[in-house]
Amino acid sequence: MPQPVPRLEIRALTRSFGGRPVVNNVSLTIAPGQVTCLLGPSGCGKSTTLRMIAGVETPDSGEILIDGVPVFGAGRTLPPEARGVGLMFQDFALFPHLTVARNVAFGLQGDRDSRMKRVSELLEKVNLSGYGDKHPHQLSGGEQQRVALARALAPRPRLMLMDEPFSGLDNRLRDGIRDTTLEVLKEEGAAVLLVTHEPDEALRMADEIALMRGGHIVQRGSPYNVYNSPVDKAAAAFFSDINVIPGVSRGALTLTPFGDFLTPGHADGGAVEIIIRPQHIKIDFDRAGRGPNPTPMDGTPARGTVTRARFLGRESLVEFSMDYDKSTLTAAVPGVFLPKPGTVLWLMIRRDRCFVFPAHPRG
């Protein structure tokens, strides 16, 4: 049975500025109805990639296909307006002199009745029925964002490209606006490429995350897999704070304050780093110099002394100086847990929540 044609396919896309590669050999596919987040730090090339797909930036090489038809490559370059693509950027770019209804209708073809029917349908979807006669300056930031979404969707684009569209919104509004946006996009059936530097946004919205760094896509997968099976230490650290426990692998074992770790596949005598997120460290009380008994799941407990504790609302962060080597580890504890500095406690780490990577020498 033939494989369905991707809504978007980019092949070996490259772009340099001043001789410096910004996007380097990037390939990606997105199926119809799929939401893919291109995630990475500022300057990694994600917005340039999106702009090349939109047609507002010209690649140095590579191919871009929409529904199997080349829009760039093989001697062909289609202008942005011929690509069937919807665009949303950080700046909502609404026309201040036009009403909400006329902003949404701006790119629509056909007779007035069909255009107004589409406008009304979209304003209802984004919960702005009755706002058609208002002007952008009369709206809140969240309302302007929803108008921009409706305008981008009005011509029924096959592909929606979104570049940090929520970054200008107040933190309190973002989650609700994201959820509304995702619901409307799913109803419309457009494939979506969302560019963001916020891991929480990618985890909340994406069917697939493509993690980008230094002009390359370094990992692709579902939000669950990218978060729980990071390709390297930097990928793990991009999604959350991490603790790093250094060691040396000898005979596929690495000695740590928490007992021996299995480290198969690492060179004998090679330096490794064991990574664990703060929320996967367990804490227990000191009992006259003794801690809890070792377990297969949590390994051997190690003793540490509290150096600082901070309450962050849903959780507390507790920092420890470890007896074993005076290294610092941070544990995240749900709720309010604020032991005083100098308190002695025992820490255990979930073996199944640890990642082991080779330690790279610092250059």
C-alpha positions as CSV (number, residue, x, y, z in Angstrom):
1,M,0.0,0.0,0.0
2,P,1.5,3.4,-1.0
3,Q,2.5,5.7,1.8
4,P,0.4,8.9,2.1
5,V,2.1,12.0,0.6
6,P,3.3,14.4,3.4
7,R,1.7,17.8,3.6
8,L,5.2,19.3,4.0
9,E,8.5,17.8,3.1
10,I,11.8,19.6,3.2
11,R,15.0,17.9,2.0
12,A,18.6,18.9,2.9
13,L,17.7,22.6,3.3
14,T,20.6,24.9,3.8
15,R,21.1,28.7,4.3
16,S,24.2,30.7,5.1
17,F,24.6,34.4,5.9
18,G,28.0,36.0,5.4
19,G,29.6,32.6,4.9
20,R,28.2,31.3,8.2
21,P,25.8,28.3,8.0
22,V,22.5,29.1,9.8
23,V,20.5,26.2,8.5
24,N,22.6,23.1,7.7
25,N,21.1,20.1,5.8
26,V,17.7,20.2,7.5
27,S,15.1,17.6,6.5
28,L,11.6,17.2,7.9
29,T,8.2,15.9,7.0
30,I,4.8,16.8,8.4
31,A,1.6,14.9,7.7
32,P,-1.8,16.5,7.1
33,G,-3.4,17.5,10.4
34,Q,-0.1,17.1,12.3
35,V,1.3,19.7,14.6
36,T,5.1,19.8,14.6
37,C,7.1,22.1,16.9
38,L,10.5,23.2,15.7
39,L,12.1,23.8,19.1
40,G,15.4,25.3,20.0
41,P,17.3,28.3,21.5
42,S,17.6,31.7,19.9
43,G,19.9,31.7,16.9
44,C,19.6,27.9,16.1
45,G,18.1,28.5,12.7
46,K,14.5,27.6,13.4
47,S,12.9,30.9,12.2
48,T,15.1,30.9,9.1
49,T,13.8,27.4,8.3
50,L,10.2,28.6,8.7
51,R,10.8,31.7,6.5
52,M,12.3,29.5,3.7
53,I,9.3,27.3,3.8
54,A,7.0,30.4,3.6
55,G,9.0,31.7,0.6
56,V,10.1,34.9,2.3
57,E,13.7,33.6,2.5
58,T,15.5,31.8,-0.3
59,P,17.5,28.7,0.5
60,D,21.0,28.2,-0.8
61,S,20.1,24.6,-1.6
62,G,17.6,21.8,-0.9
63,E,14.0,21.1,-1.7
64,I,10.6,22.1,-0.3
65,L,7.5,20.2,-1.3
66,I,3.9,20.8,-0.3
67,D,1.6,17.9,-1.0
68,G,4.4,16.4,-3.1
69,V,4.7,19.4,-5.4
70,P,8.0,21.3,-5.3
71,V,7.6,24.9,-4.3
72,F,11.4,25.3,-4.2
73,G,14.0,23.2,-5.9
74,A,14.4,21.3,-9.2
75,G,14.6,24.7,-10.9
76,R,11.3,26.0,-9.4
77,T,10.6,28.7,-6.9
78,L,7.0,29.6,-6.1
79,P,6.2,33.0,-4.5
80,P,4.7,32.9,-1.0
81,E,1.2,33.7,-2.2
82,A,1.2,30.6,-4.5
83,R,2.2,28.1,-1.8
84,G,-1.1,27.7,0.1
85,V,0.5,28.6,3.4
86,G,-0.9,30.5,6.3
87,L,1.5,32.7,8.4
88,M,1.5,33.9,12.0
89,F,4.4,35.8,13.5
90,Q,5.3,37.3,16.8
91,D,3.8,40.6,15.6
92,F,0.2,39.9,14.8
93,A,0.5,42.5,12.0
94,L,-3.2,43.4,12.0
95,F,-4.3,46.4,9.9
96,P,-5.1,49.1,12.4
97,H,-7.5,51.0,10.1
98,L,-9.6,47.9,9.3
99,T,-12.3,46.3,11.5
100,V,-11.8,42.8,12.9
101,A,-14.1,41.4,10.2
102,R,-12.3,43.2,7.4
103,N,-8.9,42.0,8.8
104,V,-10.1,38.4,8.7
105,A,-11.6,38.8,5.2
106,F,-8.5,40.5,3.8
107,G,-7.1,37.5,1.9
108,L,-10.4,35.9,0.9
109,Q,-11.6,35.5,-2.6
110,G,-15.2,35.2,-3.9
111,D,-18.4,37.1,-3.4
112,R,-19.2,39.2,-0.4
113,D,-21.8,36.7,1.1
114,S,-19.3,33.8,1.0
115,R,-16.5,35.9,2.5
116,M,-18.7,37.2,5.3
117,K,-20.0,33.6,6.0
118,R,-16.3,32.4,6.4
119,V,-15.5,35.4,8.6
120,S,-18.5,34.7,10.9
121,E,-17.6,31.0,11.1
122,L,-14.0,31.8,12.1
123,L,-14.9,34.5,14.6
124,E,-17.2,32.0,16.3
125,K,-14.5,29.4,16.4
126,V,-12.1,31.8,18.1
127,N,-14.7,33.0,20.5
128,L,-15.0,36.5,19.0
129,S,-18.5,36.5,17.7
130,G,-19.8,40.1,17.9
131,Y,-16.3,41.6,17.6
132,G,-16.5,42.1,13.8
133,D,-17.0,45.9,14.0
134,K,-14.3,46.6,16.5
135,H,-10.8,47.8,15.5
136,P,-7.5,46.1,16.7
137,H,-6.7,48.9,19.2
138,Q,-9.9,48.1,21.0
139,L,-8.9,44.5,21.7
140,S,-6.6,42.9,24.3
141,G,-3.4,41.1,23.2
142,G,-5.1,37.7,23.5
143,E,-8.0,38.9,21.4
144,Q,-5.7,40.3,18.7
145,Q,-3.9,37.0,18.6
146,R,-7.1,35.2,17.9
147,V,-8.0,37.6,15.2
148,A,-4.6,37.0,13.6
149,L,-5.3,33.2,13.8
150,A,-8.7,33.6,12.2
151,R,-7.2,35.8,9.4
152,A,-4.4,33.3,8.7
153,L,-6.9,30.4,8.6
154,A,-9.5,32.2,6.5
155,P,-8.2,31.1,3.0
156,R,-8.1,27.5,4.3
157,P,-4.3,27.1,4.0
158,R,-2.9,23.5,3.6
159,L,0.0,24.4,5.9
160,M,0.1,26.9,8.8
161,L,3.5,28.3,9.8
162,M,3.7,30.0,13.2
163,D,6.8,31.8,14.5
164,E,6.6,32.4,18.3
165,P,3.0,33.5,18.0
166,F,2.4,33.6,21.8
167,S,5.5,35.2,22.9
168,G,3.9,38.7,23.3
169,L,1.1,37.5,25.5
170,D,0.9,37.8,29.3
171,N,1.8,34.5,31.0
172,R,-1.7,34.2,32.5
173,L,-3.3,34.2,29.1
174,R,-0.9,31.9,27.2
175,D,-2.2,28.5,28.2
176,G,-5.8,29.4,27.4
177,I,-4.9,31.0,24.1
178,R,-2.7,28.0,23.1
179,D,-5.5,25.6,23.8
180,T,-8.0,27.6,21.8
181,T,-5.5,27.9,18.9
182,L,-4.7,24.2,18.9
183,E,-8.4,23.3,19.0
184,V,-9.2,25.5,16.0
185,L,-6.2,24.3,14.0
186,K,-7.2,20.7,14.6
187,E,-10.8,21.5,13.5
188,E,-9.5,23.1,10.3
189,G,-7.2,20.2,9.5
190,A,-4.2,22.2,8.5
191,A,-0.7,20.8,9.0
192,V,1.1,23.1,11.4
193,L,4.8,24.0,11.9
194,L,5.2,26.0,15.1
195,V,8.5,27.6,15.9
196,T,9.2,28.2,19.6
197,H,12.0,28.4,22.1
198,E,9.8,27.3,25.0
199,P,9.8,23.6,25.8
200,D,6.5,23.9,27.8
201,E,4.8,25.2,24.7
202,A,6.2,22.5,22.5
203,L,5.2,19.8,25.0
204,R,1.7,21.2,25.3
205,M,0.9,21.7,21.6
206,A,3.0,19.3,19.5
207,D,2.3,15.9,18.0
208,E,6.0,15.8,17.2
209,I,9.0,17.9,18.3
210,A,12.0,18.5,16.2
211,L,14.8,19.8,18.5
212,M,17.2,22.1,16.7
213,R,20.6,23.2,17.6
214,G,23.4,25.0,15.7
215,G,21.5,24.8,12.4
216,H,20.8,21.0,12.7
217,I,17.8,19.0,13.8
218,V,19.4,16.8,16.6
219,Q,16.3,14.8,17.6
220,R,12.8,14.2,16.4
221,G,10.0,12.3,18.1
222,S,6.8,12.6,20.2
223,P,6.9,15.0,23.2
224,Y,7.0,11.9,25.5
225,N,10.0,10.3,23.8
226,V,12.0,13.5,23.3
227,Y,11.6,14.4,27.0
228,N,12.2,10.9,28.4
229,S,14.8,9.7,25.9
230,P,17.0,12.7,25.2
231,V,19.8,12.2,22.7
232,D,22.4,14.0,24.8
233,K,23.0,16.0,27.9
234,A,22.1,19.3,26.2
235,A,18.8,17.9,25.0
236,A,17.9,16.8,28.5
237,A,18.9,20.2,29.9
238,F,16.9,22.1,27.3
239,F,13.6,20.7,28.8
240,S,14.4,21.1,32.5
241,D,17.0,21.6,35.2
242,I,19.3,18.7,35.5
243,N,21.8,17.3,38.0
244,V,25.1,15.9,36.7
245,I,27.0,13.1,38.5
246,P,30.4,12.6,36.9
247,G,32.1,9.2,37.0
248,V,34.4,6.8,35.1
249,S,33.0,3.6,33.5
250,R,35.1,0.6,34.4
251,G,33.9,-2.8,33.3
252,A,30.5,-1.4,32.3
253,L,30.1,-0.1,35.9
254,T,30.4,3.5,37.2
255,L,31.0,4.1,40.9
256,T,28.9,7.0,42.3
257,P,27.7,8.3,45.7
258,F,24.6,6.2,45.0
259,G,26.4,2.9,44.4
260,D,27.4,1.3,41.1
261,F,25.6,2.3,37.9
262,L,25.4,0.0,34.9
263,T,27.1,1.9,32.0
264,P,27.3,-0.7,29.2
265,G,28.4,0.6,25.8
266,H,30.9,3.1,27.3
267,A,34.6,2.8,26.8
268,D,36.5,1.2,29.7
269,G,38.1,4.0,31.6
270,G,36.0,6.6,29.8
271,A,34.5,9.6,31.6
272,V,30.7,9.6,31.8
273,E,28.0,11.8,33.1
274,I,24.9,10.5,34.8
275,I,22.0,12.9,34.4
276,I,18.9,13.1,36.7
277,R,16.2,15.7,36.9
278,P,15.5,17.3,40.3
279,Q,12.0,15.8,40.4
280,H,13.4,12.3,40.3
281,I,15.5,12.6,43.4
282,K,13.9,11.1,46.5
283,I,14.5,12.5,50.0
284,D,14.5,10.7,53.4
285,F,15.3,11.6,56.9
286,D,18.5,10.9,58.8
287,R,18.1,8.3,61.6
288,A,21.1,8.7,63.9
289,G,23.5,8.7,61.0
290,R,21.7,6.1,59.0
291,G,19.5,6.4,55.9
292,P,17.0,4.1,54.3
293,N,18.0,0.6,53.1
294,P,19.2,0.3,49.4
295,T,16.6,-0.9,46.9
296,P,17.0,-2.1,43.2
297,M,14.9,0.8,42.0
298,D,16.5,3.6,44.0
299,G,20.0,2.2,44.6
300,T,22.1,3.2,47.6
301,P,21.2,6.3,49.6
302,A,23.8,9.1,49.9
303,R,23.9,11.7,52.6
304,G,23.8,15.4,52.0
305,T,23.5,18.7,53.9
306,V,20.9,21.3,52.9
307,T,22.5,24.5,51.7
308,R,19.3,26.3,50.5
309,A,15.6,25.7,50.1
310,R,13.2,27.8,48.0
311,F,9.4,27.6,47.7
312,L,8.2,28.0,44.1
313,G,4.4,27.5,44.5
314,R,3.7,24.0,43.3
315,E,7.0,22.7,44.5
316,S,10.1,23.4,46.6
317,L,13.7,23.3,45.4
318,V,16.2,22.0,47.9
319,E,19.9,22.2,47.3
320,F,22.4,19.8,49.0
321,S,26.1,19.6,49.5
322,M,26.9,15.9,49.2
323,D,29.1,14.3,51.9
324,Y,30.7,12.0,49.3
325,D,32.5,14.7,47.3
326,K,31.0,18.1,48.3
327,S,29.2,18.3,44.9
328,T,25.8,20.1,44.7
329,L,22.6,18.3,43.9
330,T,19.1,19.9,43.7
331,A,15.9,18.0,44.5
332,A,12.4,19.2,43.5
333,V,9.7,18.3,46.1
334,P,6.0,18.8,45.6
335,G,4.3,21.3,47.9
336,V,6.0,23.1,50.8
337,F,9.2,21.5,52.1
338,L,11.7,24.0,53.4
339,P,14.3,22.3,55.6
340,K,16.8,24.8,57.2
341,P,20.4,25.0,56.0
342,G,22.5,22.5,57.8
343,T,19.8,19.9,57.9
344,V,21.2,16.4,57.1
345,L,19.0,14.3,54.8
346,W,19.5,11.2,52.6
347,L,19.0,11.2,48.9
348,M,18.1,8.4,46.5
349,I,17.9,8.6,42.7
350,R,15.5,6.6,40.5
351,R,17.7,4.3,38.4
352,D,15.1,4.2,35.6
353,R,15.0,8.0,35.4
354,C,18.7,8.5,34.9
355,F,20.5,9.1,31.5
356,V,24.1,8.2,31.0
357,F,26.2,10.1,28.4
358,P,29.9,10.3,27.6
359,A,31.5,13.3,29.2
360,H,32.9,15.6,26.5
361,P,36.1,17.5,27.3
362,R,35.5,21.2,27.6
363,G,37.1,23.1,24.8
